[in-house]
């Protein structure tokens, strides 16, 4: 498994857990508002590829943190593009860690395998836009059927999960937020993440953020359909 970076300690990335964060290289999206372009763009990955962390070193680190950390959060980039992800998660689970996966949901088959084998305990899936408009946010042409399947798999699982949308003015509107509810109605948790324009993949992607009042208005829409709605401002 390729690991591009490690954040050794976090109290906020995995709800209710003390975790570390493992970043994987590469992504199948090109979202202009992405803040992790160093793990997405091939030309940037080429510059840091010699600094990738060997899997054995990561596992050794986790072995030494047993009893101090309770969870491992795997994000990217996009972790599911790595076909050895299930095998890697299995090694982590054998140390009795809880595993959280951050994903865009594009590879529903990998998600199904992880769920079937009980290799993840929490999934955070991005809902970039209303279905059939994902391509407008991801900046790549997409077949969106796998995303619907991923949503179905996650919502029908017995694990904790969240869906989340990074909301951006001129891309997301009140109508957009309402339409997303058609696909994740009665989900456990939904997070509205306010867009911040610094350090974006596309340097020209300078868009205005929503105000707290506007986000609260979106939250009120969602609370009619979702069990818990949260704002990450």
C-alpha positions in Angstrom: 0.0 0.0 0.0 1.4 3.4 -0.9 1.3 6.0 1.8 2.2 9.6 0.9 2.1 11.2 4.4 1.1 10.5 8.0 -0.5 12.8 10.5 0.4 11.1 13.8 -2.3 12.5 16.0 -5.8 13.9 15.5 -8.8 14.5 17.8 -11.1 15.7 15.1 -10.8 13.5 12.0 -12.5 10.4 13.4 -15.5 11.3 15.5 -15.1 10.1 19.1 -11.7 8.6 18.5 -8.0 9.5 19.0 -6.6 8.7 15.6 -3.8 9.1 13.1 -4.4 10.0 9.5 -2.8 8.1 6.6 -2.8 9.9 3.2 -2.7 7.9 0.0 -1.4 9.2 -3.3 -3.5 9.8 -6.4 -7.1 10.6 -7.1 -9.7 9.9 -9.9 -11.2 13.4 -9.4 -9.8 16.9 -10.2 -11.9 19.1 -8.0 -10.7 22.7 -8.4 -11.4 23.4 -4.7 -9.4 20.4 -3.4 -6.9 21.3 -0.6 -4.7 18.2 -1.0 -3.4 18.8 -4.5 0.0 17.5 -3.5 -1.6 14.1 -3.2 -3.7 14.4 -6.4 -1.8 16.0 -9.3 0.7 13.6 -11.0 3.3 16.3 -11.4 3.3 17.1 -7.7 3.3 13.4 -6.8 6.4 12.9 -9.0 8.2 15.4 -6.8 7.5 13.6 -3.5 7.4 9.9 -4.7 10.8 9.2 -3.1 9.4 10.4 0.2 6.5 7.9 0.2 6.4 5.9 3.5 6.8 2.1 3.2 3.9 0.1 4.4 6.1 -1.8 6.9 7.1 1.5 8.4 3.5 2.6 8.8 2.5 -0.7 10.4 5.5 -0.5 12.8 4.3 3.0 13.8 0.8 1.7 14.5 2.1 -1.2 16.5 4.0 1.2 18.7 0.8 3.3 19.2 -1.4 0.5 20.4 -3.2 1.7 23.5 -2.5 5.4 22.7 -4.4 5.6 19.4 -7.9 4.1 19.0 -8.5 4.7 15.3 -6.8 5.1 11.9 -8.3 7.4 9.3 -7.4 6.7 5.7 -7.8 9.5 3.2 -6.1 10.9 0.1 -6.2 11.6 -2.7 -8.6 8.8 -3.0 -7.8 5.5 -1.2 -10.1 3.3 -3.2 -8.0 3.6 -6.3 -5.5 1.3 -4.6 -6.6 -2.3 -5.1 -4.6 -3.5 -2.1 -6.7 -1.2 0.3 -8.7 -4.2 1.7 -5.5 -6.1 2.4 -4.0 -3.1 4.1 -7.1 -2.5 6.2 -7.1 -6.1 7.3 -3.6 -5.7 8.7 -4.7 -2.6 10.6 -7.8 -4.4 12.0 -5.6 -7.2 13.3 -4.1 -4.6 15.7 -7.6 -3.9 16.9 -7.8 -0.4 15.6 -11.0 1.1 14.3 -10.7 2.1 10.7 -12.2 5.2 9.0 -12.3 5.6 5.3 -12.7 9.0 3.5 -13.9 8.4 -0.1 -15.5 10.0 -3.0 -17.5 6.8 -3.5 -16.5 6.2 -7.1 -15.5 2.6 -6.6 -18.5 0.9 -5.1 -17.0 -2.6 -5.5 -14.1 -1.8 -3.2 -16.6 -0.3 -0.7 -18.7 -3.4 -0.8 -15.6 -5.6 -0.2 -14.6 -3.5 2.8 -18.1 -3.7 4.3 -18.6 -7.4 3.6 -15.3 -8.3 5.2 -15.9 -5.9 8.1 -12.6 -4.0 7.4 -14.0 -0.5 8.1 -15.8 0.9 11.0 -16.7 4.4 9.7 -17.1 5.8 6.2 -17.1 9.5 5.2 -18.4 9.9 1.7 -18.3 13.1 -0.3 -21.5 14.2 -2.1 -19.9 16.7 -4.5 -23.1 17.9 -6.0 -26.6 16.6 -6.8 -26.6 13.4 -8.7 -26.1 13.8 -12.4 -24.1 16.9 -11.7 -21.0 15.3 -10.1 -18.9 15.9 -13.2 -19.4 19.7 -12.8 -17.7 19.5 -9.4 -15.2 16.7 -10.0 -13.9 18.1 -13.3 -13.9 14.7 -14.9 -16.5 12.9 -16.9 -18.3 10.4 -14.7 -20.7 7.5 -14.8 -22.6 8.3 -11.6 -24.3 4.9 -11.1 -21.5 3.7 -8.9 -22.1 6.6 -6.5 -25.7 5.7 -6.1 -24.6 2.2 -5.3 -22.0 3.4 -2.8 -24.7 5.5 -1.1 -27.0 2.5 -0.9 -24.2 0.2 0.5 -23.2 2.7 3.1 -26.7 3.5 4.3 -27.7 -0.2 4.5 -24.5 -1.1 6.5 -24.3 -1.5 10.3 -21.3 0.9 10.6 -21.2 4.6 11.5 -21.0 6.9 8.5 -21.4 10.4 7.3 -22.1 12.1 4.0 -20.7 15.6 3.4 -20.7 18.3 0.9 -18.2 21.1 0.5 -20.6 24.0 -0.3 -19.5 26.6 -2.7 -21.3 29.8 -3.8 -22.2 29.7 -7.5 -22.0 25.9 -7.6 -24.4 25.0 -4.7 -27.8 26.6 -4.2 -30.8 26.1 -2.0 -32.2 23.9 -4.8 -29.0 21.9 -5.0 -29.1 21.2 -1.3 -32.8 20.2 -1.6 -32.1 17.8 -4.5 -29.3 16.0 -2.7 -31.9 14.9 -0.1 -33.5 12.6 -2.7 -30.5 10.3 -2.5 -29.6 10.3 1.2 -32.9 10.8 3.0 -32.8 9.7 6.6 -29.0 9.2 6.6 -27.4 9.2 10.0 -25.2 12.2 9.6 -24.7 14.9 6.9 -22.1 17.6 7.1 -22.1 20.9 5.3 -18.5 22.0 4.9 -18.0 25.6 4.1 -15.5 26.2 1.2 -12.3 27.9 2.0 -10.4 29.3 -1.0 -6.8 28.9 0.2 -4.3 26.3 -1.2 -6.7 25.0 -3.8 -5.8 22.6 -6.6 -6.8 25.3 -9.1 -5.2 28.5 -8.0 -7.8 30.5 -10.0 -10.6 28.9 -8.0 -11.3 31.9 -5.8 -14.9 31.7 -4.8 -16.9 33.4 -2.0 -17.8 31.3 1.0 -21.2 31.1 2.5 -22.0 33.1 5.6 -23.0 31.4 8.9 -26.6 32.5 8.4 -26.7 31.0 4.9 -25.3 27.7 6.2 -27.9 27.6 8.9 -30.6 28.1 6.3 -29.2 25.1 4.4 -29.1 23.1 7.7 -32.8 23.9 8.3 -33.6 22.4 4.9 -31.8 19.2 5.7 -33.1 18.7 9.2 -36.5 17.7 7.7 -34.8 14.7 5.9 -31.6 13.7 7.8 -31.3 12.5 11.4 -28.3 14.8 12.3 -27.1 17.7 10.3 -23.9 19.5 11.1 -21.9 22.5 9.9 -18.1 22.6 9.6 -17.4 26.2 9.2 
